[in-house]
Amino acid sequence: MALKAAKRGQVPPFIVMDVMRAAAAREAAGGEVLHMEVGQPGTAAPPAVLDAVRQALGEDRVGYTLAQGIEPLRRRIARHYQDSYGVEVDPERVMVTTGSSGGFLLSFLSAFEAGDRVALAAPGYPAYRNILSALGVEPVLIPTEAEHRFQPTPALLDRVAGPLDGLIVASPSNPTGTMLDRAQLSALVDYCAERGLRLISDEIYHGITYEAPAVTALALTGDAIVINSFSKYFSMTGWRLGWMVLPEDLLRPVECLAQNLFISPPTLSQLGGLAAFEAREVLEGYVANYARNRAFLLQALPAAGFDRLAPADGAFYLYADVGHLTNDSEAFCRRMLAETGVATTPGLDFDPERGHRFLRFSFAGPEAVMQEAATRLQAWLKG
């Protein structure tokens, strides 16, 4: 007799991880890979982070912490909002999490019931819809276009059939890198307030912007759930450390969920995260590298034939419409990897309906990799 398996595990894969596996297999077989598939900084954590963790290891400070995280880190995160945005945040509203992924899980569990409906832009980060689906919450995809800068708008939300219980926004977004300015974000905040929708603002790419700084939802409302991470700007992906800033009504529910699901965030990572805030010069150097890569690829990719790119206001991605080259982005990316060694992510990861004609380039890696990748792609498409 077959044993029962829960339907909640039958969610689509995170395709970029499958691409990473294919790239790793190519490398294991002796082939070269130019990584433009994964949203991971090509830089290590700042030296100050490593020094802090070495010191902590010498002092044997690796036990559990409070579920909310260590108090010095929560205070430092609160100070970050004052320093960076001029927004005062009570440290009691800060919840340190096991990566932003832990933050998404805690926010969805605390804010929504099974059967609720939550709107999010397509294209968008696939884990939003997959985690929601696993929890029995219906993700309601809002098809966005270049004319909307691939961001939701009140007008697009008005087209949704049936009631909504929440909205997820990301600025800068993954995969497009587009941002909401203050007026656009304010319009969505007001829309949610008027209709009783819970707003979740994904701000994990804050700090990585090129034309103007990002706006935090905390500057506009105290009712949103704001999620951030040490993975992107702070270059600490594998440390699995993030944070949330919560509205008052969710403080205790999220704390109780975190106690039971995670016990506490990783202790060593928290100590490293505390030191990361003092490494601004190093971190801004990382952002300068992304800016150089971005400027180079905005010239080189169109020359190779990828000339339909979303405006990358922030993050480290270029989202390319390749409908003139293929109608099967997965097969196109597989062929690109096999024939050029360049690994990219098919758009189906971010938009299950229209992603067959899009792909995402990550420019988080070294400049030399970007330059070699562009050279190979130019030769490949023109060959």
C-alpha positions in Angstrom: 0.0 0.0 0.0 1.3 3.4 -0.9 2.0 5.7 2.0 0.3 9.1 2.1 2.3 12.2 0.9 1.0 15.7 1.5 -0.1 17.8 -1.4 1.6 20.8 0.0 4.9 19.4 -1.1 3.7 19.3 -4.7 4.8 22.8 -5.6 6.8 23.7 -8.7 10.6 23.6 -8.3 12.7 26.7 -7.9 14.1 26.4 -11.4 17.2 28.4 -10.8 18.3 25.7 -8.4 17.9 23.2 -11.2 20.0 25.4 -13.4 22.7 25.5 -10.7 22.6 21.7 -10.5 23.1 21.5 -14.3 26.0 24.0 -14.1 27.6 22.1 -11.3 27.4 18.9 -13.3 29.1 20.6 -16.2 31.9 21.8 -14.0 32.2 18.4 -12.4 32.7 16.9 -15.9 35.5 19.4 -16.5 33.5 22.0 -18.4 33.8 25.7 -17.7 30.7 27.7 -16.5 30.2 31.4 -16.5 27.6 32.0 -13.8 24.9 34.4 -14.6 22.1 32.3 -13.2 22.0 32.8 -9.5 21.2 35.8 -7.5 24.3 35.5 -5.3 27.0 38.1 -4.8 30.3 37.1 -6.3 32.0 38.5 -3.2 32.6 37.1 0.2 31.2 38.5 3.4 33.1 41.6 4.5 36.3 40.9 6.5 34.8 42.5 9.6 32.1 39.8 9.6 34.6 37.0 9.5 36.7 38.6 12.2 33.6 38.9 14.5 32.7 35.2 14.0 36.3 34.1 14.6 36.3 36.0 17.9 32.9 34.5 18.8 34.1 31.0 18.1 37.0 31.6 20.4 34.7 32.6 23.2 32.3 29.7 22.6 29.3 32.0 22.0 27.2 29.6 19.9 24.2 28.8 22.0 20.5 29.5 21.4 19.4 33.2 21.4 15.9 34.6 21.9 13.6 33.7 19.0 13.5 37.4 18.0 17.3 37.5 17.8 20.0 39.1 19.9 19.1 42.5 21.3 22.3 44.3 20.0 21.5 43.3 16.4 17.8 44.3 16.7 18.9 47.7 18.0 21.4 48.1 15.2 18.8 47.2 12.6 16.4 49.8 14.0 19.2 52.3 13.9 19.8 51.4 10.2 16.3 52.7 9.4 17.1 56.0 11.1 20.5 56.3 9.4 19.4 55.2 5.9 15.8 56.4 5.6 15.2 58.9 8.5 12.6 56.5 9.8 12.3 55.8 13.5 11.7 52.1 14.3 11.2 50.6 17.7 13.7 47.7 18.1 10.8 45.7 19.7 9.3 45.6 16.2 12.4 43.9 14.7 12.4 40.2 14.3 15.7 38.5 13.2 15.0 35.5 10.9 16.6 32.6 9.3 17.1 34.3 6.0 14.4 36.3 4.3 12.9 32.9 3.4 12.2 32.4 7.1 10.6 35.9 7.1 8.3 35.0 4.2 7.2 31.9 5.9 6.5 33.7 9.2 4.8 36.6 7.5 2.5 34.4 5.4 1.6 32.1 8.4 0.9 35.0 10.7 -1.0 37.2 8.3 -3.1 34.8 6.2 -5.4 31.9 6.6 -5.7 28.9 4.3 -8.0 29.9 1.5 -7.0 33.6 1.6 -6.0 35.3 -1.7 -2.8 37.3 -2.0 -1.8 39.3 -5.0 1.7 39.6 -6.4 3.2 40.7 -9.6 4.2 38.4 -12.5 7.1 38.3 -13.2 8.2 37.9 -9.6 10.2 35.8 -7.1 8.8 32.2 -7.4 9.1 31.3 -3.8 6.4 33.8 -2.9 3.7 31.9 -4.8 5.2 28.4 -4.0 5.3 29.1 -0.2 1.8 30.5 -0.3 0.5 27.5 -2.2 2.1 25.1 0.2 0.3 26.9 3.0 -3.0 26.7 1.3 -3.1 30.4 0.4 -4.0 31.3 -3.1 -1.4 33.4 -5.0 -3.1 35.7 -7.4 -0.7 36.7 -10.1 -1.0 40.2 -11.5 0.4 40.2 -15.1 2.6 43.3 -15.5 4.2 44.7 -18.6 7.1 47.0 -19.4 4.6 49.9 -19.4 4.0 49.2 -15.7 7.7 48.7 -15.2 6.8 45.2 -14.2 5.3 46.5 -10.9 1.7 46.2 -9.6 -0.5 49.3 -9.7 -3.9 50.1 -8.2 -5.5 49.9 -11.6 -4.1 46.4 -12.2 -5.3 45.3 -8.8 -8.8 46.6 -9.6 -8.9 44.2 -12.5 -8.6 41.2 -10.2 -11.8 39.1 -10.0 -12.8 38.3 -6.4 -11.7 39.5 -3.0 -8.1 39.9 -2.0 -6.5 39.6 1.5 -3.0 40.8 0.9 -0.4 42.2 -1.5 3.3 41.4 -1.9 5.5 44.1 -3.4 9.2 44.0 -4.1 11.3 47.0 -4.8 13.9 46.5 -6.3 12.3 43.4 -7.7 13.6 40.0 -8.7 13.8 39.3 -11.7 13.5 42.8 -13.3 15.3 45.1 -10.9 12.6 47.7 -11.3 11.6 49.9 -8.4 8.6 51.7 -7.0 9.1 55.4 -6.3 7.6 57.1 -3.3 4.4 58.1 -5.1 3.9 54.6 -6.6 4.5 52.8 -3.3 2.3 55.3 -1.4 -0.6 54.6 -3.9 -0.3 50.9 -3.1 -0.1 51.5 0.6 -3.3 53.6 0.4 -5.0 51.0 -1.7 -4.3 48.3 0.9 -5.3 50.5 3.8 -8.6 51.4 2.2 -9.5 47.7 1.5 -8.0 46.1 4.5 -5.3 44.2 2.7 -2.1 43.2 4.5 0.9 44.6 2.6 4.2 42.7 2.6 7.2 44.7 1.3 10.2 42.7 0.2 13.1 45.0 0.5 16.0 42.6 0.3 17.8 44.4 -2.5 17.8 47.8 -0.7 21.2 49.3 -0.9 21.8 48.0 -4.4 20.4 50.8 -6.5 21.8 52.9 -9.3 19.8 56.0 -10.1 18.0 56.7 -6.8 17.7 55.2 -3.4 14.9 52.7 -2.6 11.9 53.8 -0.5 11.0 51.7 2.5 7.3 51.0 3.2 8.1 52.0 6.8 8.3 55.6 5.7 4.6 55.4 4.7 2.9 53.1 7.1 3.2 51.1 10.3 0.9 48.4 9.2 3.1 46.7 6.5 5.3 43.7 7.1 8.8 44.7 5.9 11.3 41.9 5.1 15.0 42.4 4.5 18.1 40.1 4.3 21.8 40.0 4.9 22.2 38.0 1.7 22.3 40.6 -1.0 23.7 44.0 0.0 25.7 42.5 2.9 27.0 39.6 0.7 26.1 36.9 3.3 23.9 34.4 1.3 25.0 31.2 3.0 24.8 32.7 6.5 21.0 32.5 6.3 20.2 35.7 8.1 17.4 38.2 7.6 15.0 40.3 9.5 11.4 41.6 9.6 9.9 44.8 10.9 6.5 43.9 12.1 3.3 45.8 12.9 2.3 45.8 16.5 -0.6 43.3 16.1 1.8 40.6 14.7 4.6 40.8 17.2 3.5 38.1 19.5 2.1 35.8 16.8 5.3 35.8 14.8 7.4 35.3 18.0 5.4 32.2 18.9 5.6 30.8 15.4 9.4 31.4 15.3 9.9 29.8 18.7 8.2 26.6 17.4 9.5 26.6 13.9 13.1 27.8 14.3 13.9 28.1 18.0 16.2 31.0 17.1 18.1 32.4 14.1 21.8 31.1 13.7 23.8 32.6 16.5 27.1 33.0 14.7 25.4 34.6 11.7 23.7 37.2 14.0 27.1 38.1 15.4 28.5 38.5 11.9 25.4 40.5 10.9 26.1 42.9 13.7 29.6 43.5 12.4 28.3 43.9 8.8 26.8 47.2 9.5 30.2 48.6 10.2 31.6 47.5 6.8 30.0 50.2 4.7 33.1 51.1 2.7 33.6 47.5 1.6 29.9 47.0 0.9 29.7 50.1 -1.2 32.7 48.8 -3.2 30.6 45.7 -4.0 27.8 47.9 -5.2 30.2 49.8 -7.4 31.2 46.5 -9.0 27.6 45.7 -9.7 27.2 49.2 -11.3 30.1 48.6 -13.6 28.7 45.2 -14.6 25.3 46.7 -15.2 26.7 49.5 -17.4 28.8 47.1 -19.4 26.0 44.6 -20.0 23.4 47.3 -20.9 25.7 48.0 -23.9 27.0 44.4 -24.6 23.8 42.4 -24.4 21.9 44.5 -27.0 25.0 44.2 -29.2 24.7 40.4 -28.9 21.0 40.4 -29.7 19.4 40.7 -26.3 18.0 44.1 -26.9 14.7 44.0 -25.0 15.7 44.6 -21.4 13.7 45.7 -18.4 15.1 48.9 -16.7 17.3 47.6 -13.9 16.9 50.4 -11.3 18.3 48.1 -8.6 19.3 44.6 -7.6 21.8 42.8 -10.0 19.6 41.4 -12.7 18.7 42.1 -16.3 15.3 40.6 -17.4 15.4 40.0 -21.2 12.5 39.5 -23.6 13.8 36.8 -25.9 10.6 36.1 -27.7 12.3 37.0 -31.0 14.9 34.3 -30.4 12.9 31.5 -28.8 9.5 30.4 -27.5 11.0 28.0 -25.0 13.2 29.8 -22.5 14.1 26.6 -20.7 15.4 24.8 -23.8 17.1 28.0 -24.8 19.0 28.3 -21.5 20.0 24.6 -21.6 21.4 25.1 -25.1 23.2 28.3 -24.1 24.8 26.5 -21.2 25.8 23.5 -23.4 27.1 25.5 -26.3 28.7 28.5 -24.6 29.1 27.6 -20.9 27.0 30.7 -19.9 24.4 29.8 -17.3 21.2 31.9 -17.1 17.7 31.4 -15.6 14.6 30.9 -17.8 11.8 33.3 -17.2 9.4 30.5 -16.4 10.8 30.6 -12.9 9.3 34.0 -12.5 6.2 34.0 -14.7 4.6 30.6 -15.4 2.3 32.0 -18.0 4.6 34.2 -20.1 8.1 33.3 -18.9 8.7 31.0 -21.9 9.8 34.1 -23.8 12.0 35.7 -21.1 15.3 34.9 -19.3 17.2 36.5 -16.5 20.9 37.5 -16.4 22.5 38.0 -13.0 25.4 40.4 -13.0 26.4 39.8 -9.4 29.7 38.1 -10.4 33.2 39.4 -11.3 33.6 41.8 -14.1 35.8 39.4 -16.0 33.0 36.8 -16.1 30.5 39.4 -17.4 32.9 40.4 -20.2 33.7 36.8 -21.2 30.1 35.9 -21.2 29.1 38.8 -23.4 31.9 37.9 -25.9 30.7 34.3 -26.1 27.0 35.2 -26.4 27.8 37.7 -29.2 29.7 34.9 -31.1 26.9 32.4 -30.4 23.9 34.4 -31.6 25.8 35.7 -34.6 27.3 32.4 -35.5 
